C-alpha cells in the first residue's frame, strides 16, 4: 500500500453510502486514525466504531504517557504482550493489553508521548501482526483493532510529534475526521458513551 493517508470521508458521497463504509470499516480489524481538535469527539467516534462491530469485545485503553519513561522498551513489551509461566511480573496481572483486548479495541491516545523505545516495540509487534508473551515460546496472532486518536492526521503530523515513521505508517493509513464519523452514523453522543461505558478497560494503567 502506498505511504499516503487513505481518507475514507468523501464530501460528495451520500450519507447512506458513507455510513455503510464506516460499518464495513467497523467490521474489519484495520487500524484507524481518528483526528479531531476535541478529545471527546475522538472518543465518541471511536466508541461508535467499536460498538458497531458484531460481538465488539473488550475496550482497552493505552495512554502514551504511561510509557513515556520506558527507555529500553522492556516495560512496553511486558505491558502489551504480558508474561506466562514462572516469569516474574511487576503486577498481579500476567495478561498483557493485547490479550485483554481479545477481538475488541485498543484506544490509543497521546501516541507522541510514547518513548522512542516504546514506539519501536509497538511498531514491531504491529508489523508482525503477532506477539509473544514473555516466557512463552509460541507467538499469538493479534486479534484486536487499534484506534489512535490525534488532533491532526497522524501521517501529516508525525514529524511535529516525533512519532516513528513506521508506526505512523501502520496506524495512520486510514485517517478519518472524528466529526464526520459521528455525523454520518447519526448517533447521539450519549449513545456512544453508553457503548464505551459497557466495555470498561481492564488494564487502564501500566504498572
Secondary structure, DSSP 8 states (H G I E B T S, - for coil): --SS-B----TTS-HHHHHHHHHHHHHS---EEEE-S-HHHHHHHHHHHHHHSTT---EEEEEGGGGTT-SSSHHHHHHHHBB-TT---SSS--B-HHHHHTTSEEEEE-GGGS-HHHHHHHHHHHHHTEE--BT-SS-EE--SEEEEEESS-HHHHHHHHT--HHHHHHHSSBEEEHHHHHHHHT--HHHHHHHHHTT--S--S--
